[in-house]
Amino acid sequence: MKFKFFTSILLLFFALHIGHAQFGYGLTFQNDLYQRFTNPESAEDVYRSAGSAILNFAIGPKIWVGGKKASLSVEGLAGIGVLGLAVKDYKGMGTSYFPIMAKLNFNGLSGFDKEGKMGFFIGGGVQYSRTELYGLTSKYEALGIDRSLFMTYVAQAGYGFGISGFGVSGTLKYGWNPDTKANLLAVGVQWDFNAPKLKKIQDSSSSL
């Protein structure tokens, strides 16, 4: 419900501020250089967090609506943290995560400007995450520990460079769920590819 409300506000903003919007579609790829997940509180007295560095990859579709100065985008990714684990209290390895987000993108990161520029974005949505992806050790299975997908509300901001449908940005994401006390933190790099704008680069007769 909160995500739908947030998306509705963004759509209203662009309906009021953008008269001749462009449309784009493509892919987004993300590499979290650091991520940490904290599972929901449970009756079992065990360490709830797990983290990973570098080998955390996510990819998914993305659409843009807007213009050169500003755009609205919606994306959904599927990601895996290959070496995610809890160093303090090892229970298993691997993480998976599925963010669904709406973003406001400005200047170079709008996805539509043919000139190379710096830009930024802010956004929010929900993310479903899981730790100990490859399975719990027998010790924790015997204790009845369960590691399933948990939901958090997420906010993300980024700053970077974009040109003619391509964008790269450094990102910071934080997620939380006040009901379950679950949370997450991720710092990484994101690459965006707006297919229609990228195709125009290959057409020498195009004005981009």
C-alpha positions in Angstrom: 0.0 0.0 0.0 2.8 2.4 0.9 4.6 1.6 -2.3 1.5 2.2 -4.4 1.0 5.6 -2.7 4.6 6.6 -3.3 4.3 5.6 -7.0 1.0 7.6 -7.3 2.6 10.7 -6.0 5.5 10.4 -8.5 3.1 9.9 -11.4 1.1 13.0 -10.3 4.3 15.0 -10.1 5.3 14.2 -13.7 1.8 14.7 -15.0 1.9 18.2 -13.7 5.5 19.0 -14.8 6.2 17.2 -18.0 4.1 18.1 -21.0 5.9 16.2 -23.8 7.4 13.1 -22.2 9.6 10.6 -23.9 9.4 6.8 -23.2 12.4 4.5 -22.7 12.9 0.9 -21.8 16.0 -1.3 -21.2 18.0 -3.0 -18.5 19.7 -2.0 -15.2 22.6 -3.8 -13.7 23.8 -3.3 -10.1 27.0 -4.4 -8.2 26.8 -3.8 -4.5 30.3 -3.3 -3.2 29.0 -3.9 0.3 25.7 -5.1 1.6 24.3 -6.1 5.0 21.0 -7.7 5.9 19.4 -8.1 9.3 16.6 -10.7 9.5 13.3 -10.1 11.3 13.3 -10.6 15.1 12.6 -14.1 16.2 12.2 -16.1 19.4 15.5 -17.9 18.8 18.5 -16.0 20.3 20.8 -16.0 17.3 22.7 -13.4 15.4 20.3 -12.0 12.8 22.7 -10.3 10.3 24.7 -11.4 7.3 26.8 -9.4 4.9 28.9 -9.5 1.8 31.4 -7.5 -0.2 32.1 -7.1 -4.0 30.4 -10.3 -5.4 26.8 -9.0 -5.2 25.1 -8.8 -8.6 21.6 -7.8 -9.6 19.9 -7.3 -13.0 16.5 -6.5 -14.3 14.2 -4.5 -16.6 13.7 -0.7 -16.3 11.4 1.8 -17.9 11.7 5.6 -18.1 9.1 8.4 -18.7 10.2 12.0 -18.9 12.6 14.4 -20.6 16.2 15.6 -20.6 16.1 17.4 -17.2 14.0 14.9 -15.3 12.4 11.5 -15.6 10.5 8.9 -13.6 11.7 5.3 -13.8 10.5 2.0 -12.4 12.7 -1.0 -12.1 12.7 -4.5 -10.7 15.8 -6.5 -10.1 16.8 -10.0 -9.0 20.2 -10.2 -7.2 22.5 -12.7 -5.6 25.3 -12.2 -3.0 27.7 -15.1 -3.8 29.7 -14.9 -0.6 27.1 -13.5 1.9 27.6 -14.8 5.4 27.6 -13.9 9.1 31.3 -13.7 10.2 30.4 -13.4 13.8 28.1 -16.5 13.8 28.4 -18.6 10.6 25.1 -20.3 9.7 25.4 -20.7 5.9 26.3 -18.8 2.8 24.7 -16.7 0.1 22.1 -14.0 -0.1 19.3 -13.2 -2.6 17.4 -10.0 -3.0 14.6 -8.6 -5.1 14.1 -4.7 -5.1 11.2 -3.1 -6.8 11.6 0.7 -7.0 10.4 3.9 -8.5 12.9 6.8 -8.9 13.1 10.4 -9.8 16.1 11.0 -12.1 17.7 14.4 -12.8 20.0 15.9 -15.5 22.6 13.3 -16.7 20.8 10.4 -15.1 17.4 11.2 -16.7 18.1 8.7 -19.4 17.2 11.1 -22.3 19.9 13.7 -22.5 22.3 13.3 -25.5 24.9 15.5 -23.8 27.2 14.0 -21.2 26.3 15.4 -17.8 26.4 14.6 -14.1 23.1 13.8 -12.5 21.4 12.3 -9.4 18.4 10.2 -8.5 16.3 9.6 -5.4 13.8 6.7 -5.1 11.9 4.3 -2.9 10.1 1.0 -3.0 10.2 -2.4 -1.4 12.7 -5.2 -1.3 12.5 -8.9 -0.5 15.7 -10.4 0.8 17.0 -13.7 2.1 20.2 -14.7 3.9 21.8 -18.2 4.2 20.6 -18.8 0.6 22.5 -22.1 0.2 21.0 -23.5 3.3 21.6 -23.5 7.1 24.2 -25.6 8.8 22.8 -28.7 10.6 23.4 -27.0 14.0 20.9 -24.2 13.2 18.5 -26.4 11.4 18.2 -28.5 14.6 17.4 -25.3 16.5 14.5 -24.6 14.2 16.0 -21.5 12.6 14.2 -20.5 9.4 15.6 -18.2 6.7 12.9 -17.1 4.2 12.3 -14.0 2.2 11.6 -10.9 4.3 10.3 -7.5 3.2 11.7 -4.1 3.9 10.7 -0.6 2.7 13.7 0.9 0.9 15.0 4.3 0.0 17.9 4.9 -2.4 19.9 7.8 -3.7 22.7 8.0 -6.3 25.0 10.4 -8.1 26.8 9.8 -11.4 27.2 10.4 -15.1 24.9 9.8 -18.1 24.9 10.3 -21.8 22.5 9.2 -24.6 20.7 6.4 -22.8 23.7 5.2 -20.7 24.2 6.0 -17.1 26.5 4.9 -14.3 26.1 6.0 -10.7 27.3 5.4 -7.2 24.4 4.3 -4.9 23.4 4.2 -1.3 20.4 2.1 -0.2 18.8 1.6 3.2 15.8 -0.5 4.0 13.8 -1.1 7.1 10.6 -2.7 8.4 9.2 -1.2 11.6 7.0 -4.2 12.3 9.6 -6.9 12.1 12.8 -4.9 12.9 14.4 -6.1 9.7 16.8 -3.8 7.9 19.4 -3.6 5.2 22.2 -1.4 3.9 23.9 -1.5 0.5 26.6 0.7 -1.1 27.3 0.0 -4.8 27.4 1.0 -8.5 24.5 0.9 -10.9 24.6 0.9 -14.7 21.5 1.8 -16.8 20.9 1.1 -20.5 18.0 2.9 -22.2 17.6 0.8 -25.4 15.9 3.4 -27.7 18.4 6.1 -26.9 21.4 3.7 -27.3 20.1 2.6 -30.7 20.2 6.2 -31.9 23.9 6.3 -31.2 24.5 3.7 -33.9 22.5 5.7 -36.4 24.9 8.3 -37.8 22.0 10.2 -39.3 20.2 10.5 -36.0 20.3 13.7 -33.9 20.1 11.5 -30.7 
